[in-house]
Amino acid sequence: MGGKLGLLFLLAWVVVASGTGVSLPIKAVNLGGWLVVEGWMTHLFHGVDMGYALMDGTRVTLWSATQGMFLSAVGGGGSDVAANQGEAKDWETLRLWRMKDSEDMFMIRVHDGQFVDLDNNGGLVAIQTSPGQAGEFQIVRNAGLARIKAPNGRFLQVKTGGVVTADGDATSGSWSDSDPSVFTMKITGQMDGDAQLCSFYGAEKTVSILQDHWNTFITEEDFRFISSNGLNAVRIPVAWWITKTDDTPSCHPPNYPGYQAMLDRAFQWAEKYNLGVIVDLHAAPWSRNGQSHSASRDGTVGWGDQNIDETVRVIEGLAARYAAKKSLLGIGLLNEPSEQVHIDTLKKYYKAGYNAVRNQVKRDDVYVIMEGRLAGGGDSEMADFATQFRNCVLDVHCYNLYGDMFNAGRMSAEQNIRYVTTHQADHLKSLIRANGALVFIGEWTAEWKVGGASREENQTFVDAQLDVYGQATFGWAFWTYSNPKDPYWSLKSLIKDGNITVPQN
């Protein structure tokens, strides 16, 4: 992108000054990829061969050469595992859980969430619903081939009809296509979050890697830069283990010594440079959306009613620790919950989380931030609910990226821009209610999927977003501050390159 992307805001309301010294609506930036691992925007996985590594969440298929069939969880799970499918789809995709301090021992999970084990006759089944009951399998590799040693010490092998049993010769070193225990293993997908980094490197090395990352990816100079370029707040994603005080490194459950000290430091820098801080819970226990940034172990959504109390304790711990900090502006209760999270569960948690914050923070200048589910109507279903709470904010994320309609070639530059100025503008207006919750565009970016866009088109696209999202009553936060892999996602790069100038109020 070249040229200037000027920012002009015509605000239709009186600017409000909070007790933090931060004026509403805010102009903020997300510190993404700093305290929650997001491999797509950092170099944390630089030393990992993503085409070969087996770690938490690695998705694989296993093809039996003797039968010419893929291993498949019958019915998606809850029954046998058989080699009886000629094409690999969802039921043929297996997800790995890498065992502690091991490079070749794994638990295996199938499509519907069950874990693989052996039945009493040595047959392969996927019926265990708890990892504590799952079998541990050794994956022995030879280039693209694999043999799987079962918990009974025998290799899995495929018999006539696709039946899979654990009775192969444990001493055999054969890699012949005629050996029924030999599979072609293909990696079909990887994740790149906290769980994957820790499963690959182990807890102690991961903590060392992360401490170096925390100390270099975002520094005091970045807070100074943010403040001196017209922004007045930062939104900081964190994970649920941030309130732990144990000094022992661990992957499951996660524990990274020194983690909360980095957030403490962020508050010190924010106060020095007069920035408000929004602490946002991006990763909750067992994952609220299955994505890498939620610290999901394998891409499944496991957060629910059973996790509310633990998650509320995290929120209350954060509120208690930072209640006296002048720079505390808000606490985000949960980032981007999936539509798989039941709405009643989410509302129950939000009410408890709101009360937990208010129990610890008595100031009127600290906001509790709630977000709708990642589903059609998710923002609207949460807007009315949030209205019942004092000093509550509805967080809305706006991207011209996700969904088939935005795929390359589907929409022109002009159509993308019109989508912002019509659809997104109308959506924002529908969420702003009299005496309702303030509305916050908590994430948006300069990236889009228009190939070969001109400088003028890029400028118009960003200007359109700033004009529309500038009408949000709580303000906006650009995603993200630093992305060394893509300048369109990096506000720091855009400012340094002269492409964006944030005006002073």
Buried (B, 14 or more C-beta within 10 A) or exposed (E): BEEEBEBEBEEEEEEEEBEBBBBBBBBBBBBBBBBBBBBBBBEBBEEBEBEEBBBBBBBBBBBBBBBEBBBBBBEBBBBBBBBBBEEBEEBBBBBBBBBEEEBBBBBBBBBBBBBBBBEEEBBBBBBBBEEEEBBBBBBBEEEEBBBBBBEEEBBBBBBEEBBBBBBBEBEBEBBEEEBBBBBBBBBEEBBBBBBBBBBBBBBBEBBEBBBEBBEEBBEEEBBBBBBEBBBBBBBBBBBBBBBBEEEEBBBBEBBBBEBBEBBEBBBBBBBEBBBBBBBBBBBBBBBBBBBBBBBBBBBBBBBBEEBBEEBBEBBBBBBBBBBEBBBBBBBBBBBBBBBBBEBEBBBEBBBBBBBBBBEBBEEEBBBBBBBBBBBEEBBEBBBEBBBEBEBBBBBBBBBBEEEEEBEEEEBEBEEBBBBBBEEBBEBBEEBBBEEBBBBBBBBBBBBBBBEEBEEEBBBBBBBBBBBBBBBBBBBBBBBBBBBBEBBBBBBBBBBEEEBBBBEEE
